[in-house]
Amino acid sequence: MSNEQISHTDKIAWMALWCAKNKVTLDLEGECGFGRECVGITTDGGYPDYEWYDETTYERADQNGDVWTPPDAYHKHTCVAVLGRGEAAEAQLYDWLKWFDDHGFVVEKGVQPIDPRLGMIAVMLGKHMYKRLVRKPIEALTALKETP
């Protein structure tokens, strides 16, 4: 994805700054699925989604459009995690976060309604909270850049 000649150390530094700006954690020793090693970004105990669906209709609910994913992106859930560890996986994560940054995505967190039939189980599983990457409209991004 990226043709830039940037050192691995500089990629890690850029990702750490991007994470601080977006109030998430850079996790270079994570696990997703059933103990699969990965690198990614986390917040509130999980990896943010880049796509999400209406739980009653199963229709895609986000307005993010097509999201580029690196070759080793975790494939069983649309979250920001790259399978593997080390420099190769970290380089893919860097390319992915750069893509999100270049395309105006921000991390958004909040409370969402849950299926009342699930009761406390939904809360214990964290289903009452969401964490996701959201593509901001061009107008909002322009206003952010113009703010002193």
LODO-701365 format. One line per field, with one value per residue (C-alpha): residue in three letters; residue number from 1; x, z, y. Coordinates in steps of 0.1 Angstrom, whole numbers. Layout:
N
res	[ALA/...]
n	[NUM/...]
xx	[X/...]
zz	[Z/...]
yy	[Y/...]
! end
This chain:
148
res	[MET/SER/ASN/GLU/GLN/ILE/SER/HIS/THR/ASP/LYS/ILE/ALA/TRP/MET/ALA/LEU/TRP/CYS/ALA/LYS/ASN/LYS/VAL/THR/LEU/ASP/LEU/GLU/GLY/GLU/CYS/GLY/PHE/GLY/ARG/GLU/CYS/VAL/GLY/ILE/THR/THR/ASP/GLY/GLY/TYR/PRO/ASP/TYR/GLU/TRP/TYR/ASP/GLU/THR/THR/TYR/GLU/ARG/ALA/ASP/GLN/ASN/GLY/ASP/VAL/TRP/THR/PRO/PRO/ASP/ALA/TYR/HIS/LYS/HIS/THR/CYS/VAL/ALA/VAL/LEU/GLY/ARG/GLY/GLU/ALA/ALA/GLU/ALA/GLN/LEU/TYR/ASP/TRP/LEU/LYS/TRP/PHE/ASP/ASP/HIS/GLY/PHE/VAL/VAL/GLU/LYS/GLY/VAL/GLN/PRO/ILE/ASP/PRO/ARG/LEU/GLY/MET/ILE/ALA/VAL/MET/LEU/GLY/LYS/HIS/MET/TYR/LYS/ARG/LEU/VAL/ARG/LYS/PRO/ILE/GLU/ALA/LEU/THR/ALA/LEU/LYS/GLU/THR/PRO]
n	[1/2/3/4/5/6/7/8/9/10/11/12/13/14/15/16/17/18/19/20/21/22/23/24/25/26/27/28/29/30/31/32/33/34/35/36/37/38/39/40/41/42/43/44/45/46/47/48/49/50/51/52/53/54/55/56/57/58/59/60/61/62/63/64/65/66/67/68/69/70/71/72/73/74/75/76/77/78/79/80/81/82/83/84/85/86/87/88/89/90/91/92/93/94/95/96/97/98/99/100/101/102/103/104/105/106/107/108/109/110/111/112/113/114/115/116/117/118/119/120/121/122/123/124/125/126/127/128/129/130/131/132/133/134/135/136/137/138/139/140/141/142/143/144/145/146/147/148]
xx	[0/26/56/71/106/101/119/101/109/93/62/58/61/36/11/16/8/-22/-35/-30/-49/-77/-77/-70/-41/-15/-14/16/11/-27/-48/-81/-105/-94/-59/-46/-16/-22/-14/-40/-56/-78/-101/-123/-111/-116/-107/-128/-150/-147/-180/-211/-246/-281/-287/-323/-321/-284/-281/-248/-254/-222/-216/-179/-180/-153/-126/-91/-78/-42/-35/-34/-63/-83/-110/-136/-146/-144/-121/-88/-64/-37/-28/7/34/66/77/57/24/33/40/6/-10/9/-3/-39/-39/-23/-52/-78/-60/-58/-95/-108/-117/-119/-125/-160/-172/-206/-236/-260/-293/-293/-317/-338/-340/-303/-305/-274/-256/-254/-239/-214/-204/-200/-228/-241/-210/-197/-162/-157/-139/-162/-155/-163/-180/-157/-174/-166/-130/-126/-140/-116/-86/-97/-101/-71]
zz	[0/10/-12/14/26/63/90/111/142/125/116/152/164/138/149/186/178/157/185/211/188/185/222/214/223/199/207/192/213/210/204/185/179/198/208/174/177/161/161/161/179/210/232/261/259/222/186/169/139/105/93/114/108/120/144/135/97/93/67/67/88/84/58/54/19/7/33/21/43/43/33/68/83/107/85/109/122/106/133/131/137/116/122/132/152/144/117/88/106/121/86/74/104/97/60/73/98/72/48/75/83/46/41/70/95/132/162/177/209/226/240/219/225/232/226/258/255/263/295/316/294/267/292/305/268/262/236/251/239/205/192/155/128/111/79/86/58/39/54/89/81/65/95/118/98/98/136/152]
yy	[0/25/33/56/49/53/34/8/30/60/39/28/65/76/49/58/95/86/64/92/116/91/81/44/21/7/-30/-48/-79/-85/-115/-119/-147/-178/-167/-157/-133/-99/-63/-36/-7/-12/8/-2/-38/-44/-37/-10/-20/-4/-19/-27/-41/-36/-65/-69/-67/-77/-49/-30/2/22/49/41/28/4/1/-10/-39/-52/-88/-102/-82/-104/-119/-132/-98/-63/-49/-31/-60/-76/-112/-119/-101/-83/-60/-74/-73/-39/-25/-37/-20/12/12/6/34/57/48/55/88/98/90/110/83/90/67/71/55/55/37/18/2/-36/-63/-64/-102/-104/-84/-82/-107/-80/-56/-82/-88/-51/-50/-18/1/6/15/20/39/64/83/119/140/163/194/182/175/209/226/207/218/254/255/273]
! end
